[in-house]
Amino acid sequence: MNSVQTRSAERALSGGTWLIVCGAMLYSILTVTPLMAAHTADEWDWTAPILPLVVDAAVVIVVKLDDVLARLGGHGGRWPVILRWMTGLMTLALNTADSALNKDLVGVAVHSVAPLLLIVTAETSLAYRRAIAHAVAALEAERKAERERREQTARERAAQARAEAREEREHAVMLAREQREHEAALAREADERAERRRREEREARERAEAAERESRERREREREQREQAERDREQRAAREAEAERRQREEAARREHAALLDGPPVNTKLPEEHARRIIVAAVAEGASVRRAADLCGWSVGWVSARYAEHREPGRDSAELAVASG
């Protein structure tokens, strides 16, 4: 049972007890007051409710103090028991006295219900409160023991955690030291590899530069050789062209000489042959008259052909045609 259920049970017990006590007090006052009024002087009738009220007040005191002591786990000794039973018996006697004097057994039985219920309820509620207090104390002790066990367990766990943390720190320090040593070794290896790589790259670069220089020199030699061969070809071609030109000029001169060495003619030669004679005459610087005598055409026609051959761009073409 937890604390909530315990408080709920205590409230139910307290509420029921006080309900029974209040009901019994009210019933007792209503029952005993006529009896007290019948046995009191007429001028003192107004004091009739005082006695049942005092007795019931004693009942209230007993019930309340028993409640407090039960909550505190204490015991008032024998006097609270005597007061409890004395007030209970007084209430029973006062409630049944009138019926007993009248020898009314049914009335005695009826009027004894409330006092007896009050007595039994007081005893029972006290027993219940003591049992609840004992149970609560046992529960508190159990909770305290459980709390102490948890605290002890927590302390042990904390100590174990501290020990584990210390071991982890030591292990971490060792790992860090090993890691630093490993990283230092890796760094040295990396530096050595980097230095070796730089040396290899430098050697490779030097070899590449040497190969590039050799290749460049080879390309330069090949280019110079190609240029020299090209110049040789151009020179050969120029010599060949010059020789061919000279041969053409020599052939043209011989042809011109052959055309101009003939005797004058009295008839017109064919126009194509006459044009060739005119081309030869122009090339050799012969006169118009000489050309007219050789081709048989008129001086005017020959002059016109001379003029055509002397125009810019026509001499070479006419000479080429004539030579061909």
Buried (B, 14 or more C-beta within 10 A) or exposed (E): EEEEEBEEBBEEBBEBBBEBBEEBBEBBBEBBBEBBBEEBEEEEEEEBBEBBBEBBEBBBBBBEBBBEBBBEEEEBEEEBBEBBBEBBEBBBBBBBBBBBEEEBEEBBEBBBEBBBBBBEBBBBBBEBBBEBBEEBEEBEEEEEEEEEEEEEEEEEEEEEEEEEEEEEEEEEEEEEEEEEEEEEEEEEEEEEEEEEEEEEEEEEEEEEEEEEEEEEEEEEEEEEEEEEEEEEEEEEEEEEEEEEEEEEEEEBEEBBEEBBEEEEBEEEBEEEBBBBBBBBBBBBEBEBEBBBBBBBBEEEBBBBBBEBBEEEEEBEEBBEEBBE
